[in-house]
């Protein structure tokens, strides 16, 4: 549930004249399992991009066009799973 997402620097165009830096994004999470109303229940909480790093998630060229995709900002998710 926790981890580090790493990418090295990359060229943003096929000519190799534009380059974006590498990045590390830290993710963290926890889960709690219990029994609720007679059903196995799991609560999960995750935070992706814990330190809210700005980074280029993907770069490259497609059909003659260069592209840059900005990475997601810090996000948090809470979920509950019931087993019937």
Buried (B, 14 or more C-beta within 10 A) or exposed (E): EEEEBEBEEBBBBEEEEEEBEEBEBBBEBEEEEEEEEEEEBBBBBBBBBBEEBEBBBEBBEEEEEBEEEEBEEEEEEEEEEEEE
